[in-house]
Amino acid sequence: MGRETAIQDRSFSASAGNGKGVLLLHGMTGAPGEMKPLAKRLKRRGFDYSCPQLAGHGGTEKDLLKTDWRDWLDSARTAYEKFAREVDEVHVAGICAGGALGLLLASEIPEIRSAAVYSMTFEYDGWNMPRWAMGAPLIQLVANLPGVRHIPINEPSPFGLKDERLRAMAANAADGLIDGAIDIMPLGALYQLYRLGRRVEVKGPSITTPTLILHASEDDMSSPKNAKRLQACLAGETELHYLNDSFHMIHVDRERDLVAELSADFFARHSATASVREVVDA
């Protein structure tokens, strides 16, 4: 039997010197690198950032299947605890599963000032999803069975990207758009994503953290109904914006600058201090 290869940790962080921090959480099957465009722009707006690699990610599908949503949450919590010792306040932001994890952190840590959730996914019901993917109740009955959970689901083009250049890079495995990400989702991981979403709905009535919800009006993976569903289940202040020139991966797609600006504005409004100094030449 061969020796297992350790997963490379691709976590990264940086300081803008203001003590205002944003914990950035990547999506399921993704990797920290997908958060770099957002991180760079947030730093320019004066925010420190920390982008951890979630448990089970950064390796193979087998590595991912060794974990569940609780493990992902544990790794996000560990990253938060370390980051909170380095800054004066923390906001959270995440894409899809990362956004859901951020909300669960906020439900247990009232010190988190605000949250941003990009492309929330309770169901895979976007315009490019196969019909079977919309049958969440049935999938949940079988997706985690031993003989089924390893079945791979290949992500179809356009890969959540409206930008044709980025889409071409994502289609070319040799290029690798995001270092450490995998382009196959095992059914067992899909099962965990559904469980994570249900947990957010259970905890929603106790989540009073101000929350920014951003979703593409043409999301190819999760329809805008997911954004409304999230807004309805949260107890605190919410602000919902639909974006009109992106698909699912709004934080790297054509409107990534808008995502960053809306997020930075929201975090600044919910900062413990009056303003956040913009960093020049970040």
N, C-alpha and C positions, 0 to 999 in steps of 0.2 A: 504493500500500500504506500503510495507517495505521500510526502509531507504536504500539509496544507500551506498555502501561501498567505501571509498576513496581508490584510487589506491596507492599502496606502491611505493615510489620513490626509485629506485635502482641505481641511479646515483652514480658514484664514481670518484675520482681523486687522484693524487699523484704528488709529486715534486721530481725531480732528482737534483734540485739546480742549473741548468744551464740557466734557463730562456728561454729554447727552448721548445715550447709546441706543442702537437699534440691533436687536437680535434677528438675523435673517435666516429663515428656514426654507431649504430647498424642497422640491417635490418628491413624491415616491418614484423610484427608479432614476431619479435625478442625482445631482452632485453639487457641492458648494459652488463650483465654477459658474453655474447658471445665474447665480446672484451677483456676479461681479459688475455687470453694467449698472445695476441698481445701487450696489455698494459705493461705487465710484461717485455717483451723482449725489448720494446722501452725504458723503464726506465733504463734497464741495459746498453743501448746505450747512456744514458744521456739525455733523453727527459722527460719533464713533460708530464702528460696526463690528459685529462678530458673526461669522457664518460657519457654524459647526457642520460636520458631516454626521448625518443621522445614523443610528445603529443599523447594521446590515447593508448599508449603502457603500458605493465606491468599489465594489468587487463584482461578483457574478450573481446570476439569478439564484444559485444555491445559497450564497451568502445571505441574500435578501430573505429567502424562505426560512432561514434559521431564526428570524425575528418576527415580532408582531407589532401592532400599533403601540402597545404599552412600552416595548423596548425603544421605539422611536421617541416616545414622549419622555422616557427616562433620560435618553441622551440629550434631548433638547433642554430638559430641566437641569442637567449637569452643566451644560454650556451656559445657561442663564445664571446659575449660582456663581460660576467663575467670573462671568462678565459683570454681574452686579457688584462685585467687589472692586471693579476697576473704574466704574462710572458712577455718577450721581443718580441717574435715572435710566430706566430701560423701557423702550417700546419694542413691540414684536411685529414682524411682517413675514408672510410666507405665501408660497404659491401652492394651490391645491391642498395636498395633504399637509404641507408645511404651514399653511394658513390655519387649518383645523388644529394642528398641534399648538400653534401660538395661542389660539383661543382657549384650549384646555389648560395651558400654562397660566393664562390670565384668570381662569376660573379658580385656580388654587393659590395664586400669588397676587393679592390686591395691589401690591406696590407697582405692578406694571402699569405704566401711564396710559397707553393706548395700543391698539392693534390694527394691522392692515391685512386684509385677506384678498388674495388675487385668485380668480378663477376657481372659486369653491366648487367642489365636486361631491355632491351626494349621490348622483347617478351619472353614468356615462350615457347621456342622452343628447349629445350634440349632433349636428347635421351630418357628420361624417362617420358616426359610430354604427356598427352592424346592429341589426335588430336584436340579436341575442344579448348584446351588451346592455340593453335597456331592461332586461328581465332581472333586475336586482334581487327580488325576493327568491326566485328560483335559483339564481347563481349562488346565493348565500347558503342554500340548502346543500349544495354539492361541491362548491369551489374549494373547500378546505379538506376534502376527503383525501386519504393517502394516495389513491390511484388517480386523482384528478388535479391536485394542487400544483403539480409540476408542469401541467400543460401550458405551453407558452402562447402568449397573445402578441403578435407583431403589430406594432403601432403603424397605422396606415398613413400614407402621404395625405395631407401636407404637414404632418408631424406637429400640429399646433402652431404653425408659422405661416403668416401671410406674406412675409418678406421672402421674395423668391431666392435671393442670394443665400440667406440663412437656411432656407428649405433645401437648397442644393447641397449645402454643407452637411446638413443632417442626413440626407439620403446617401452620402458617401461615407461609409464606415471607416475608410482610410483616413479621412480628414478628422472625424470626431468633433462635432460641434461643442460638446461639453465633456471635458476630461473626467472620467470616472462614472459617467452615466451609462445606463444600459438601455437598449432599444427594444427589449422584450419584457413584457409583464407576465409573470406566472399567475395562474388563476388564484393561487393561494395568497398572493400579494393583493390582488383585486379584492379578495374577501376581506383582508385586513383594512383596506381603504374604506369599504362599506361599513365595517364595524366602527372605524374612527368617526365617520360621518354621523352614525347613529349616536355615538357618545356625545358629540357636540350638541345634538338636538336634546339629549337628556339633560345636559348641563346648561343649555342655553338660558333657561329662565333664571339662572343664578349668575350669569355673566353680565356684569354691569360696566365692564371696561368699554370706553368709547371705541367704536370699530369703524374703520373705513373699508368698504367693500367695492372692489373694482372687478369688472367682468366684461368681456368682449361681447358685443351684441351678436357677432357671428362666430362665437366659440364653436370650434369643430368637435370638441370632446364633451363639454358640459354646457347645456343650454342656459340662457339667462335665467330660467326658472330657478336654478340652483342659488343664484344670488338673492332672489326674492325670498326663497325658502330660508336661507341663512338669516336674512334681515328679520324675518318674522319670528324666529326662535330666540333671538337675543333680547335681553332685558334692558340693556343700556342704550346710550345714544348711538345711532348708526348713520352713516353717510354713504349713499350708494351712487356710483357713477358707472355708466355703460360706455365702453370705448368702441369706436366705429371703424377702426382701421387696423385691427389685430385679430388673431385667432387665440387659441388657448394660452399660449406662452407670452402673455402680455408684458411680462417683465423683461423680455429680450426681443420682442417683435417690434414692429414699426413705431409703436407708441411708448417705447420704454422710457423716453424722456418725460412724457406726460405722467406715466405711472410714478416715476421718481418725484416729480414736482408735486403731484397731488399728495403723495405720501409724506414728503418733507413738510408741506404746508400743514397737513393734519397733525403730524407729530409736534410741530412747533406750537400749534394752538393748544395742545394738551400737555405741553411741557410744564414743569413745576415753576419755571422762571419765565419772565416776560418774553424773552427772545433768544434765538440761537444765532451766534455770530457766524456769518458765512466765511468759509475758508477760501483764500485766494491761492491759486496754483496748487490745488490738492493733487 
